[in-house]
């Protein structure tokens, strides 16, 4: 099941709609790394609100996704990790270290606005 | 009482199927939502280990009863190469940096009971239980 990727201004928003297989997650990672270049995006939001399980593979793939897009010049923020999912992740030792997260889409957008704000040019 | 289910594990799609079966049964038995999530996550990790290390295997998900207690037992079985060093596999690094990276200490933390049998001739069987609160 492919994850739709929407372009909104300088950001790409990937809104996961249903449970994803490993292959779906890998496709999402690669598609975002590619689309960051194609759309010259500065930020990426991955909305995982509907995911009811985040296991070691999903965590690792999302971490890789965030690091890959950063290397391509865009910041990624993961939004919508549910409280129960967060609890299970911590029990498994999956902390998504080095990856930015936000409560929901709204907070994610605000986070990216702050993070990608360009410094005023000197003049 | 609800029925048991056996999910054959051959591909990454089966990982999703197995954990969904686990959540279904947990919901049917009236598990609180958090515990359903913990169970589904544990099943996901066990199914993943089967694919990664044994290629094929199966996961049995069944209701259990002990006195007044109701729970779910999950048996993850494969005929793979087995785990050579079980103490090392169960060593808790709390991340991928420690142990063998099988995630077994994490699975144990998610569950109420955990039992591991493994050798090179017969493969690996992990049995876990979660009791309804």
gemmi code that builds the backbone of each chain (N, CA, C; Angstrom):
import gemmi

chains = {
    "A": [
        ("UNK", (0.838, -1.197, 0.000), (0.000, 0.000, 0.000), (0.872, 1.245, 0.000)),
        ("UNK", (0.701, 2.069, -1.050), (1.554, 3.238, -1.193), (1.052, 4.395, -0.327)),
        ("UNK", (2.008, 5.128, 0.239), (1.646, 6.259, 1.091), (1.592, 7.521, 0.234)),
        ("UNK", (0.454, 8.230, 0.228), (0.376, 9.455, -0.562), (1.298, 10.534, 0.008)),
        ("UNK", (1.996, 11.228, -0.880), (2.882, 12.310, -0.457), (2.358, 13.614, -1.050)),
        ("UNK", (1.966, 14.540, -0.186), (1.409, 15.810, -0.642), (2.460, 16.898, -0.527)),
        ("UNK", (2.403, 17.826, -1.465), (3.312, 18.959, -1.411), (2.531, 20.164, -0.897)),
        ("UNK", (3.070, 20.775, 0.136), (2.439, 21.987, 0.652), (3.516, 23.037, 0.867)),
        ("UNK", (3.560, 24.011, -0.023), (4.614, 25.020, 0.050), (5.979, 24.367, -0.061)),
        ("UNK", (6.825, 24.616, 0.923), (8.178, 24.061, 0.892), (8.251, 22.694, 1.568)),
        ("UNK", (7.107, 22.176, 1.970), (7.097, 20.927, 2.718), (6.445, 19.781, 1.959)),
        ("UNK", (6.878, 18.580, 2.288), (6.226, 17.366, 1.801), (5.551, 16.707, 2.996)),
        ("UNK", (4.337, 16.278, 2.816), (3.605, 15.627, 3.900), (3.214, 14.221, 3.471)),
        ("UNK", (3.757, 13.234, 4.194), (3.427, 11.837, 3.926), (2.462, 11.387, 5.008)),
        ("UNK", (1.247, 11.093, 4.592), (0.223, 10.747, 5.563), (-0.091, 9.250, 5.445)),
        ("UNK", (0.412, 8.491, 6.404), (0.224, 7.043, 6.358), (-1.247, 6.720, 6.629)),
        ("UNK", (-1.842, 5.887, 5.771), (-3.292, 5.647, 5.820), (-3.670, 4.309, 6.447)),
        ("UNK", (-2.736, 3.360, 6.464), (-3.058, 2.021, 6.966), (-1.762, 1.335, 7.391)),
        ("UNK", (-1.893, 0.162, 8.011), (-0.710, -0.593, 8.426), (0.213, -0.804, 7.232)),
        ("UNK", (1.515, -0.658, 7.459), (2.472, -0.770, 6.365), (3.356, -1.993, 6.540)),
        ("UNK", (3.623, -2.665, 5.423), (4.598, -3.753, 5.457), (5.999, -3.136, 5.420)),
        ("UNK", (6.992, -3.968, 5.638), (8.380, -3.488, 5.598), (8.698, -2.838, 4.250)),
        ("UNK", (8.209, -3.496, 3.200), (8.488, -3.009, 1.854), (7.855, -1.636, 1.620)),
        ("UNK", (6.626, -1.456, 2.126), (5.944, -0.162, 2.003), (6.764, 0.934, 2.677)),
        ("UNK", (7.320, 0.611, 3.843), (8.103, 1.594, 4.592), (9.380, 1.968, 3.848)),
        ("UNK", (10.011, 0.969, 3.260), (11.238, 1.214, 2.500), (10.929, 2.074, 1.279)),
        ("UNK", (9.793, 1.798, 0.624), (9.377, 2.610, -0.521), (9.144, 4.056, -0.116)),
        ("UNK", (8.507, 4.235, 1.032), (8.232, 5.586, 1.521), (9.547, 6.336, 1.770)),
        ("UNK", (10.488, 5.662, 2.424), (11.786, 6.259, 2.699), (12.464, 6.723, 1.402)),
        ("UNK", (12.501, 5.837, 0.423), (13.192, 6.146, -0.827), (12.455, 7.220, -1.631)),
        ("UNK", (11.109, 7.145, -1.607), (10.310, 8.129, -2.353), (10.536, 9.528, -1.792)),
        ("UNK", (10.596, 9.640, -0.458), (10.778, 10.963, 0.149), (12.173, 11.512, -0.134)),
        ("UNK", (13.174, 10.648, -0.053), (14.539, 11.108, -0.336), (14.624, 11.643, -1.763)),
        ("UNK", (13.899, 11.003, -2.684), (13.912, 11.432, -4.078), (13.099, 12.719, -4.268)),
        ("UNK", (11.907, 12.750, -3.675), (10.994, 13.889, -3.875), (11.507, 15.182, -3.236)),
        ("UNK", (12.321, 15.064, -2.200), (12.916, 16.258, -1.592), (13.699, 17.027, -2.663)),
        ("UNK", (14.378, 16.306, -3.529), (15.128, 16.940, -4.615), (14.206, 17.458, -5.705)),
        ("UNK", (13.249, 16.619, -6.086), (12.344, 16.947, -7.189), (11.540, 18.223, -6.892)),
        ("UNK", (11.073, 18.349, -5.649), (10.235, 19.499, -5.294), (11.013, 20.571, -4.530)),
        ("UNK", (12.310, 20.379, -4.386), (13.160, 21.305, -3.639), (12.547, 21.616, -2.274)),
        ("UNK", (12.116, 20.546, -1.592), (11.451, 20.708, -0.295), (12.459, 21.038, 0.796)),
        ("UNK", (12.009, 21.807, 1.786), (12.868, 22.157, 2.925), (12.494, 21.376, 4.174)),
        ("UNK", (11.295, 20.811, 4.128), (10.848, 20.059, 5.297), (9.969, 18.882, 4.899)),
        ("UNK", (9.966, 17.857, 5.754), (9.155, 16.666, 5.506), (8.405, 16.318, 6.795)),
        ("UNK", (7.120, 16.027, 6.651), (6.339, 15.554, 7.791), (5.858, 14.143, 7.484)),
        ("UNK", (6.117, 13.216, 8.396), (5.573, 11.868, 8.250), (4.555, 11.672, 9.370)),
        ("UNK", (3.299, 11.505, 8.970), (2.217, 11.365, 9.947), (1.931, 9.881, 10.182)),
        ("UNK", (2.248, 9.422, 11.385), (2.104, 7.993, 11.713), (0.920, 7.738, 12.661)),
        ("UNK", (-0.010, 8.694, 12.698), (-1.143, 8.595, 13.632), (-1.858, 7.241, 13.560)),
        ("UNK", (-2.028, 6.697, 12.358), (-2.813, 5.456, 12.242), (-1.994, 4.199, 12.561)),
        ("UNK", (-0.686, 4.331, 12.689), (0.109, 3.125, 12.968), (-0.136, 2.644, 14.396)),
        ("UNK", (-0.579, 1.397, 14.528), (-0.876, 0.862, 15.861), (0.296, 0.069, 16.419)),
        ("UNK", (1.300, -0.155, 15.583), (2.504, -0.847, 16.038), (3.711, -0.184, 15.392)),
        ("UNK", (4.712, 0.123, 16.204), (5.973, 0.626, 15.662), (7.057, -0.306, 16.203)),
        ("UNK", (7.469, -1.238, 15.386), (8.465, -2.205, 15.859), (9.865, -1.755, 15.466)),
        ("UNK", (10.845, -2.625, 15.667), (12.237, -2.218, 15.456), (12.500, -1.824, 14.006)),
        ("UNK", (11.891, -2.554, 13.066), (12.144, -2.234, 11.664), (11.540, -0.880, 11.291)),
        ("UNK", (10.309, -0.644, 11.730), (9.643, 0.626, 11.426), (10.431, 1.791, 12.017)),
        ("UNK", (10.875, 1.635, 13.272), (11.644, 2.701, 13.918), (12.931, 2.981, 13.165)),
        ("UNK", (13.622, 1.914, 12.811), (14.904, 2.088, 12.119), (14.692, 2.751, 10.757)),
        ("UNK", (13.649, 2.333, 10.048), (13.404, 2.884, 8.719), (13.022, 4.365, 8.801)),
        ("UNK", (12.240, 4.736, 9.808), (11.884, 6.147, 9.963), (13.111, 6.981, 10.339)),
        ("UNK", (13.981, 6.403, 11.173), (15.207, 7.108, 11.539), (16.085, 7.310, 10.304)),
        ("UNK", (16.212, 6.266, 9.507), (17.002, 6.371, 8.270), (16.405, 7.422, 7.335)),
        ("UNK", (15.080, 7.403, 7.243), (14.369, 8.373, 6.399), (14.720, 9.801, 6.829)),
        ("UNK", (14.662, 10.049, 8.143), (14.939, 11.395, 8.656), (16.383, 11.805, 8.357)),
        ("UNK", (17.304, 10.850, 8.527), (18.715, 11.176, 8.286), (18.997, 11.364, 6.789)),
        ("UNK", (18.353, 10.542, 5.961), (18.556, 10.670, 4.507), (18.051, 12.010, 3.992)),
        ("UNK", (16.849, 12.411, 4.435), (16.314, 13.682, 3.947), (17.154, 14.849, 4.463)),
        ("UNK", (17.700, 14.711, 5.681), (18.552, 15.769, 6.210), (19.810, 15.917, 5.346)),
        ("UNK", (20.355, 14.784, 4.923), (21.528, 14.827, 4.048), (21.187, 15.458, 2.699)),
        ("UNK", (19.893, 15.423, 2.347), (19.444, 16.039, 1.096), (19.014, 17.485, 1.324)),
        ("UNK", (19.160, 17.959, 2.560), (18.888, 19.374, 2.826), (17.512, 19.693, 3.359)),
        ("UNK", (16.757, 18.671, 3.766), (15.419, 18.927, 4.314), (15.305, 18.335, 5.713)),
        ("UNK", (14.574, 19.034, 6.562), (14.339, 18.547, 7.918), (13.094, 17.672, 7.948)),
        ("UNK", (13.154, 16.582, 8.704), (11.979, 15.707, 8.827), (11.472, 15.715, 10.260)),
        ("UNK", (10.157, 15.714, 10.392), (9.575, 15.561, 11.713), (8.499, 14.468, 11.632)),
        ("UNK", (8.559, 13.551, 12.606), (7.583, 12.463, 12.678), (6.461, 12.923, 13.610)),
        ("UNK", (5.225, 12.852, 13.153), (4.119, 13.306, 14.007), (3.087, 12.199, 14.221)),
        ("UNK", (2.436, 12.246, 15.380), (1.280, 11.392, 15.617), (1.560, 10.045, 16.261)),
        ("UNK", (2.722, 9.884, 16.900), (2.973, 8.620, 17.604), (1.992, 8.527, 18.779)),
        ("UNK", (1.181, 7.486, 18.788), (0.148, 7.332, 19.810), (0.771, 6.952, 21.162)),
        ("UNK", (0.101, 7.329, 22.270), (0.692, 7.078, 23.594), (1.032, 5.599, 23.833)),
        ("UNK", (0.144, 4.695, 23.414), (0.414, 3.272, 23.640), (1.587, 2.783, 22.809)),
        ("UNK", (1.658, 3.333, 21.594), (2.766, 2.971, 20.707), (4.076, 3.471, 21.304)),
        ("UNK", (4.044, 4.687, 21.860), (5.235, 5.254, 22.491), (5.678, 4.377, 23.666)),
        ("UNK", (4.712, 3.907, 24.437), (5.019, 3.041, 25.582), (5.708, 1.749, 25.121)),
        ("UNK", (5.123, 1.114, 24.112), (5.715, -0.129, 23.590), (7.115, 0.116, 23.034)),
        ("UNK", (7.289, 1.249, 22.359), (8.606, 1.567, 21.782), (9.666, 1.710, 22.864)),
        ("UNK", (9.311, 2.408, 23.937), (10.268, 2.624, 25.029), (10.635, 1.285, 25.675)),
        ("UNK", (9.625, 0.414, 25.847), (9.899, -0.915, 26.411), (10.885, -1.691, 25.543)),
        ("UNK", (10.780, -1.485, 24.240), (11.681, -2.189, 23.308), (13.031, -1.486, 23.169)),
        ("UNK", (13.144, -0.299, 23.768), (14.397, 0.440, 23.651), (14.510, 1.216, 22.349)),
        ("UNK", (13.357, 1.490, 21.716), (13.352, 2.229, 20.450), (13.011, 3.681, 20.741)),
        ("UNK", (14.031, 4.536, 20.760), (13.794, 5.912, 21.194), (13.832, 6.933, 20.052)),
        ("UNK", (14.074, 6.475, 18.822), (14.166, 7.383, 17.668), (15.145, 8.524, 17.930)),
        ("UNK", (16.250, 8.187, 18.539), (17.251, 9.195, 18.873), (17.703, 9.951, 17.620)),
        ("UNK", (17.849, 11.249, 17.765), (18.317, 12.055, 16.639), (17.233, 12.349, 15.613)),
        ("UNK", (15.995, 11.999, 15.932), (14.879, 12.264, 15.023), (13.906, 13.218, 15.720)),
        ("UNK", (13.469, 14.254, 14.991), (12.521, 15.199, 15.581), (11.109, 14.633, 15.524)),
        ("UNK", (10.358, 14.881, 16.579), (8.968, 14.420, 16.622), (8.088, 15.575, 17.093)),
        ("UNK", (6.818, 15.493, 16.763), (5.852, 16.479, 17.251), (4.528, 15.770, 17.474)),
        ("UNK", (3.669, 16.404, 18.271), (2.418, 15.773, 18.675), (1.523, 15.413, 17.486)),
        ("UNK", (1.299, 16.388, 16.612), (0.395, 16.146, 15.484), (0.822, 17.008, 14.298)),
        ("UNK", (0.018, 16.959, 13.255), (0.355, 17.667, 12.018), (0.556, 19.173, 12.256)),
        ("UNK", (-0.340, 19.746, 13.043), (-0.279, 21.176, 13.317), (1.045, 21.549, 13.997)),
        ("UNK", (1.391, 20.775, 15.033), (2.645, 21.033, 15.746), (3.845, 20.773, 14.837)),
        ("UNK", (3.711, 19.785, 13.968), (4.793, 19.455, 13.041), (5.074, 20.599, 12.083)),
        ("UNK", (4.002, 21.202, 11.573), (4.152, 22.346, 10.664), (4.804, 23.519, 11.390)),
        ("UNK", (4.351, 23.776, 12.629), (4.920, 24.879, 13.406), (6.410, 24.629, 13.663)),
        ("UNK", (6.729, 23.378, 13.948), (8.123, 23.012, 14.211), (8.990, 23.274, 12.982)),
        ("UNK", (8.494, 22.851, 11.816), (9.274, 23.034, 10.591), (9.421, 24.509, 10.245)),
        ("UNK", (8.353, 25.288, 10.474), (8.431, 26.728, 10.205), (9.568, 27.359, 11.003)),
        ("UNK", (9.666, 26.924, 12.269), (10.703, 27.484, 13.125), (12.091, 26.982, 12.684)),
        ("UNK", (12.148, 25.705, 12.388), (13.444, 25.079, 12.108), (14.028, 25.488, 10.750)),
        ("UNK", (13.150, 25.725, 9.769), (13.667, 26.014, 8.431), (13.691, 27.516, 8.129)),
        ("UNK", (13.334, 28.295, 9.144), (13.311, 29.743, 8.931), (14.690, 30.226, 8.492)),
        ("UNK", (14.704, 30.891, 7.363), (15.984, 31.395, 6.872), (16.388, 32.663, 7.605)),
        ("UNK", (17.673, 32.770, 7.856), (18.146, 33.985, 8.522), (18.042, 35.148, 7.549)),
        ("UNK", (17.642, 36.296, 8.052), (17.551, 37.451, 7.154), (18.924, 37.750, 6.550)),
        ("UNK", (18.919, 37.998, 5.259), (20.217, 38.231, 4.615), (20.773, 39.593, 5.036)),
        ("UNK", (22.075, 39.619, 5.166), (22.708, 40.873, 5.586), (22.731, 41.847, 4.425)),
        ("UNK", (22.518, 43.082, 4.714), (22.534, 43.973, 3.588), (22.669, 45.414, 3.948)),
    ],
    "B": [
        ("UNK", (-14.997, -19.869, 24.426), (-13.778, -19.053, 24.359), (-13.323, -18.881, 22.898)),
        ("UNK", (-12.657, -17.797, 22.656), (-12.205, -17.488, 21.297), (-11.265, -18.569, 20.762)),
        ("UNK", (-11.164, -18.604, 19.460), (-10.352, -19.647, 18.827), (-8.897, -19.254, 18.672)),
        ("UNK", (-8.078, -20.273, 18.573), (-6.672, -19.982, 18.315), (-6.450, -19.791, 16.822)),
        ("UNK", (-5.333, -19.180, 16.488), (-5.010, -18.934, 15.087), (-3.553, -19.291, 14.850)),
        ("UNK", (-3.272, -19.816, 13.671), (-1.882, -20.068, 13.286), (-1.590, -19.247, 12.039)),
        ("UNK", (-0.546, -18.441, 12.109), (-0.160, -17.636, 10.952), (1.183, -18.137, 10.446)),
        ("UNK", (1.207, -18.552, 9.195), (2.461, -18.983, 8.578), (3.277, -17.750, 8.220)),
        ("UNK", (4.553, -17.787, 8.589), (5.396, -16.613, 8.363), (6.398, -16.901, 7.242)),
        ("UNK", (6.164, -16.255, 6.102), (7.079, -16.406, 4.965), (7.577, -15.073, 4.412)),
        ("UNK", (6.732, -14.055, 4.483), (7.100, -12.758, 3.901), (6.827, -11.640, 4.907)),
        ("UNK", (7.268, -10.438, 4.552), (7.083, -9.311, 5.477), (5.603, -8.969, 5.659)),
        ("UNK", (4.765, -9.320, 4.677), (3.328, -9.069, 4.835), (2.742, -9.954, 5.939)),
        ("UNK", (3.342, -11.133, 6.128), (2.855, -12.042, 7.174), (3.110, -11.474, 8.571)),
        ("UNK", (4.132, -10.631, 8.693), (4.428, -9.987, 9.982), (3.224, -9.134, 10.395)),
        ("UNK", (2.719, -8.379, 9.427), (1.555, -7.524, 9.691), (0.335, -8.389, 10.014)),
        ("UNK", (0.144, -9.463, 9.234), (-1.011, -10.350, 9.454), (-0.970, -10.961, 10.853)),
        ("UNK", (0.209, -11.393, 11.283), (0.347, -12.050, 12.589), (0.009, -11.085, 13.714)),
        ("UNK", (0.536, -9.869, 13.633), (0.285, -8.949, 14.751), (-1.173, -8.486, 14.764)),
        ("UNK", (-1.791, -8.423, 13.573), (-3.207, -8.041, 13.541), (-4.076, -9.126, 14.153)),
        ("UNK", (-3.712, -10.405, 13.888), (-4.426, -11.522, 14.514), (-4.323, -11.445, 16.035)),
        ("UNK", (-3.134, -11.124, 16.515), (-2.918, -11.005, 17.955), (-3.771, -9.915, 18.560)),
        ("UNK", (-3.823, -8.775, 17.885), (-4.626, -7.659, 18.393), (-6.112, -8.026, 18.383)),
        ("UNK", (-6.552, -8.706, 17.300), (-7.950, -9.142, 17.203), (-8.357, -9.971, 18.417)),
        ("UNK", (-7.523, -10.967, 18.716), (-7.845, -11.869, 19.823), (-7.836, -11.106, 21.152)),
        ("UNK", (-6.853, -10.209, 21.312), (-6.763, -9.426, 22.546), (-8.019, -8.578, 22.733)),
        ("UNK", (-8.481, -7.972, 21.653), (-9.690, -7.146, 21.712), (-10.902, -8.008, 22.060)),
        ("UNK", (-10.963, -9.191, 21.409), (-12.065, -10.119, 21.651), (-12.132, -10.539, 23.121)),
        ("UNK", (-10.961, -10.723, 23.726), (-10.909, -11.175, 25.121), (-11.055, -10.015, 26.108)),
        ("UNK", (-11.143, -8.805, 25.578), (-11.359, -7.652, 26.439), (-10.089, -7.084, 27.069)),
        ("UNK", (-8.958, -7.295, 26.421), (-7.712, -6.688, 26.903), (-7.823, -5.167, 26.832)),
        ("UNK", (-7.176, -4.467, 27.762), (-7.119, -3.013, 27.632), (-6.246, -2.706, 26.415)),
        ("UNK", (-6.547, -1.553, 25.832), (-5.929, -1.181, 24.567), (-4.388, -1.177, 24.625)),
        ("UNK", (-3.837, -0.683, 25.744), (-2.376, -0.642, 25.871), (-1.780, -2.039, 25.771)),
        ("UNK", (-2.417, -3.000, 26.439), (-1.877, -4.356, 26.429), (-2.011, -5.012, 25.047)),
        ("UNK", (-3.083, -4.662, 24.330), (-3.218, -5.158, 22.958), (-2.058, -4.660, 22.103)),
        ("UNK", (-1.697, -3.406, 22.320), (-0.585, -2.820, 21.560), (0.738, -3.502, 21.919)),
        ("UNK", (0.952, -3.749, 23.218), (2.190, -4.410, 23.639), (2.276, -5.804, 23.022)),
        ("UNK", (1.139, -6.533, 23.042), (1.112, -7.874, 22.469), (1.399, -7.837, 20.965)),
        ("UNK", (0.720, -6.932, 20.255), (0.907, -6.831, 18.805), (2.361, -6.493, 18.469)),
        ("UNK", (2.960, -5.624, 19.275), (4.353, -5.228, 19.024), (5.292, -6.410, 19.257)),
        ("UNK", (5.037, -7.177, 20.321), (5.882, -8.349, 20.610), (5.775, -9.375, 19.487)),
        ("UNK", (4.547, -9.611, 19.002), (4.355, -10.565, 17.905), (5.108, -10.089, 16.665)),
        ("UNK", (5.060, -8.798, 16.422), (5.755, -8.230, 15.269), (7.259, -8.522, 15.330)),
        ("UNK", (7.842, -8.345, 16.507), (9.281, -8.589, 16.665), (9.621, -10.067, 16.472)),
        ("UNK", (8.780, -10.952, 17.028), (9.054, -12.388, 16.907), (8.929, -12.843, 15.449)),
        ("UNK", (7.896, -12.332, 14.761), (7.692, -12.687, 13.358), (8.869, -12.197, 12.514)),
        ("UNK", (9.339, -11.009, 12.864), (10.474, -10.418, 12.154), (11.736, -11.262, 12.313)),
        ("UNK", (11.961, -11.741, 13.536), (13.130, -12.605, 13.775), (13.050, -13.878, 12.937)),
        ("UNK", (11.840, -14.444, 12.800), (11.675, -15.666, 12.004), (12.120, -15.404, 10.565)),
        ("UNK", (11.624, -14.304, 9.993), (11.971, -14.008, 8.595), (13.458, -13.730, 8.438)),
        ("UNK", (14.012, -12.994, 9.379), (15.409, -12.591, 9.252), (16.375, -13.762, 9.440)),
        ("UNK", (16.065, -14.647, 10.385), (17.056, -15.667, 10.725), (16.691, -17.071, 10.248)),
        ("UNK", (15.387, -17.356, 10.086), (14.990, -18.715, 9.724), (14.279, -18.774, 8.369)),
        ("UNK", (13.918, -17.615, 7.830), (13.178, -17.487, 6.566), (11.702, -17.893, 6.709)),
        ("UNK", (11.454, -19.080, 7.257), (10.077, -19.555, 7.382), (9.796, -20.022, 8.798)),
        ("UNK", (8.536, -19.942, 9.157), (8.136, -20.436, 10.467), (6.657, -20.206, 10.660)),
        ("UNK", (6.203, -20.321, 11.899), (4.788, -20.051, 12.138), (4.601, -19.442, 13.515)),
        ("UNK", (3.483, -18.766, 13.642), (3.137, -18.149, 14.924), (1.740, -18.602, 15.314)),
        ("UNK", (1.666, -19.218, 16.474), (0.384, -19.665, 17.010), (-0.065, -18.654, 18.063)),
        ("UNK", (-1.292, -18.233, 17.963), (-1.849, -17.268, 18.914), (-3.095, -17.899, 19.520)),
        ("UNK", (-3.097, -18.095, 20.835), (-4.214, -18.825, 21.441), (-4.602, -18.243, 22.790)),
        ("UNK", (-5.897, -18.325, 23.110), (-6.334, -17.912, 24.435), (-5.905, -18.943, 25.479)),
        ("UNK", (-5.598, -18.500, 26.685), (-5.265, -19.424, 27.773), (-6.069, -19.022, 29.006)),
        ("UNK", (-6.312, -20.020, 29.848), (-7.033, -19.734, 31.074), (-6.316, -20.431, 32.217)),
        ("UNK", (-6.195, -19.732, 33.350), (-5.580, -20.332, 34.521), (-6.350, -19.817, 35.732)),
        ("UNK", (-7.205, -20.668, 36.290), (-8.083, -20.218, 37.364), (-9.008, -19.144, 36.827)),
        ("UNK", (-8.964, -17.968, 37.467), (-9.806, -16.861, 37.018), (-9.148, -16.042, 35.916)),
        ("UNK", (-7.891, -16.304, 35.722), (-7.156, -15.450, 34.798), (-7.355, -15.879, 33.341)),
        ("UNK", (-7.494, -14.878, 32.489), (-7.573, -15.121, 31.052), (-6.385, -14.423, 30.419)),
        ("UNK", (-5.802, -15.074, 29.434), (-4.663, -14.455, 28.782), (-4.503, -14.956, 27.367)),
        ("UNK", (-3.384, -14.575, 26.783), (-3.066, -15.004, 25.425), (-1.653, -15.556, 25.431)),
        ("UNK", (-1.518, -16.709, 24.790), (-0.177, -17.250, 24.624), (0.180, -17.205, 23.143)),
        ("UNK", (1.421, -16.882, 22.887), (1.910, -16.815, 21.512), (3.131, -17.720, 21.416)),
        ("UNK", (3.114, -18.620, 20.449), (4.262, -19.503, 20.231), (4.828, -19.204, 18.846)),
        ("UNK", (6.062, -18.744, 18.810), (6.737, -18.458, 17.540), (7.762, -19.557, 17.296)),
        ("UNK", (7.550, -20.314, 16.222), (8.366, -21.509, 15.970), (9.049, -21.428, 14.624)),
        ("UNK", (10.318, -21.804, 14.597), (10.981, -21.954, 13.295), (11.976, -23.099, 13.359)),
        ("UNK", (12.367, -23.559, 12.176), (13.368, -24.635, 12.098), (14.672, -24.055, 11.555)),
        ("UNK", (14.933, -22.858, 11.945), (16.121, -22.155, 11.475), (17.388, -22.621, 12.168)),
        ("UNK", (18.456, -21.839, 12.045), (19.767, -22.247, 12.552), (19.867, -22.275, 14.081)),
        ("UNK", (18.878, -21.762, 14.775), (18.950, -21.736, 16.238), (19.825, -20.598, 16.729)),
        ("UNK", (19.746, -20.339, 18.019), (20.544, -19.266, 18.615), (21.715, -19.906, 19.339)),
        ("UNK", (22.928, -19.623, 18.887), (24.117, -20.291, 19.429), (24.371, -19.891, 20.880)),
        ("UNK", (24.224, -18.613, 21.158), (24.547, -18.122, 22.492), (23.312, -17.454, 23.111)),
        ("UNK", (22.522, -18.261, 23.826), (21.267, -17.743, 24.373), (21.480, -16.642, 25.426)),
        ("UNK", (22.444, -16.823, 26.361), (22.667, -15.733, 27.328), (23.009, -14.413, 26.642)),
        ("UNK", (23.778, -14.487, 25.568), (24.145, -13.265, 24.843), (22.906, -12.653, 24.170)),
        ("UNK", (22.059, -13.543, 23.614), (20.841, -13.053, 22.942), (19.893, -12.389, 23.932)),
        ("UNK", (19.951, -12.846, 25.200), (19.051, -12.286, 26.207), (19.693, -11.147, 26.983)),
        ("UNK", (20.914, -10.811, 26.631), (21.606, -9.717, 27.310), (20.959, -8.405, 26.909)),
        ("UNK", (20.652, -7.604, 27.897), (19.892, -6.403, 27.606), (20.767, -5.188, 27.388)),
        ("UNK", (20.849, -4.774, 26.157), (21.585, -3.544, 25.861), (20.638, -2.363, 25.786)),
        ("UNK", (19.336, -2.630, 25.910), (18.275, -1.646, 25.804), (18.296, -0.933, 24.470)),
        ("UNK", (19.013, -1.513, 23.530), (19.022, -0.961, 22.175), (19.739, -1.961, 21.308)),
        ("UNK", (19.906, -1.616, 20.062), (20.556, -2.551, 19.148), (22.043, -2.705, 19.452)),
        ("UNK", (22.582, -1.813, 20.284), (24.025, -1.882, 20.538), (24.392, -3.065, 21.435)),
        ("UNK", (23.421, -3.559, 22.225), (23.734, -4.661, 23.125), (23.122, -5.952, 22.645)),
        ("UNK", (23.522, -7.063, 23.244), (22.971, -8.363, 22.877), (23.205, -8.671, 21.413)),
        ("UNK", (22.367, -9.536, 20.857), (22.543, -9.942, 19.471), (21.672, -9.131, 18.518)),
        ("UNK", (20.940, -8.177, 19.067), (20.067, -7.393, 18.209), (18.823, -8.158, 17.790)),
        ("UNK", (18.461, -9.204, 18.534), (17.241, -9.960, 18.236), (16.025, -9.281, 18.871)),
        ("UNK", (16.287, -8.327, 19.747), (15.180, -7.639, 20.404), (14.470, -8.492, 21.431)),
        ("UNK", (15.050, -9.652, 21.792), (14.354, -10.559, 22.714), (14.197, -9.990, 24.129)),
        ("UNK", (15.199, -9.309, 24.686), (14.987, -8.711, 26.014), (13.832, -7.708, 25.990)),
        ("UNK", (13.687, -6.988, 24.886), (12.595, -6.039, 24.744), (11.249, -6.746, 24.719)),
        ("UNK", (11.187, -7.844, 23.947), (9.945, -8.635, 23.876), (9.576, -9.146, 25.262)),
        ("UNK", (10.591, -9.591, 25.996), (10.361, -10.093, 27.345), (9.765, -9.007, 28.240)),
        ("UNK", (10.279, -7.781, 28.079), (9.768, -6.662, 28.878), (8.305, -6.344, 28.560)),
        ("UNK", (7.904, -6.587, 27.294), (6.529, -6.271, 26.896), (5.523, -7.276, 27.442)),
        ("UNK", (6.025, -8.481, 27.793), (5.133, -9.586, 28.134), (5.177, -9.912, 29.628)),
        ("UNK", (4.226, -10.763, 30.071), (4.229, -11.224, 31.457), (5.093, -12.472, 31.621)),
        ("UNK", (5.107, -13.311, 30.585), (5.932, -14.522, 30.652), (6.672, -14.688, 29.342)),
        ("UNK", (7.855, -15.274, 29.441), (8.713, -15.410, 28.264), (9.526, -16.674, 28.410)),
        ("UNK", (9.526, -17.490, 27.361), (10.279, -18.731, 27.424), (10.942, -18.977, 26.074)),
        ("UNK", (12.226, -19.296, 26.113), (12.977, -19.480, 24.863), (13.666, -20.831, 24.848)),
        ("UNK", (13.424, -21.607, 23.779), (14.132, -22.872, 23.573), (14.760, -22.816, 22.192)),
        ("UNK", (16.039, -23.111, 22.115), (16.681, -23.024, 20.808), (17.892, -23.930, 20.732)),
        ("UNK", (18.009, -24.662, 19.654), (19.288, -25.308, 19.351), (19.429, -25.539, 17.852)),
        ("UNK", (20.620, -25.861, 17.455), (20.952, -25.916, 16.028), (20.167, -26.997, 15.283)),
        ("UNK", (19.736, -28.053, 15.973), (19.055, -29.156, 15.291), (17.563, -28.921, 15.103)),
        ("UNK", (16.945, -28.284, 16.090), (15.488, -28.178, 16.042), (14.985, -26.760, 15.755)),
        ("UNK", (15.868, -25.787, 15.780), (15.428, -24.417, 15.546), (15.081, -23.699, 16.836)),
        ("UNK", (14.246, -22.691, 16.705), (13.952, -21.818, 17.848), (12.440, -21.756, 18.120)),
        ("UNK", (12.091, -21.855, 19.382), (10.699, -21.652, 19.781), (10.655, -20.631, 20.912)),
        ("UNK", (9.927, -19.564, 20.698), (9.739, -18.558, 21.742), (8.263, -18.596, 22.146)),
        ("UNK", (8.024, -18.753, 23.436), (6.650, -18.765, 23.943), (6.462, -17.573, 24.876)),
        ("UNK", (5.455, -16.768, 24.594), (5.196, -15.599, 25.441), (3.738, -15.610, 25.895)),
        ("UNK", (3.502, -14.972, 27.032), (2.132, -14.873, 27.550), (1.858, -13.473, 28.050)),
        ("UNK", (0.615, -13.061, 27.839), (0.161, -11.794, 28.409), (-1.181, -12.063, 29.071)),
        ("UNK", (-1.304, -11.699, 30.342), (-2.560, -11.905, 31.062), (-3.412, -10.658, 30.992)),
        ("UNK", (-4.721, -10.896, 30.940), (-5.661, -9.774, 30.932), (-5.662, -9.115, 32.313)),
        ("UNK", (-5.625, -7.790, 32.327), (-5.636, -7.062, 33.595), (-7.059, -6.776, 34.041)),
    ],
}
model = gemmi.Model(1)
for chain_id, residues in chains.items():
    chain = gemmi.Chain(chain_id)
    for i, (resn, *xyz) in enumerate(residues, 1):
        res = gemmi.Residue()
        res.name, res.seqid = resn, gemmi.SeqId(i, " ")
        for name, pos in zip(("N", "CA", "C"), xyz):
            atom = gemmi.Atom()
            atom.name, atom.element = name, gemmi.Element(name[0])
            atom.pos, atom.b_iso = gemmi.Position(*pos), 0.0
            res.add_atom(atom)
        chain.add_residue(res)
    model.add_chain(chain)
structure = gemmi.Structure()
structure.add_model(model)
structure.setup_entities()
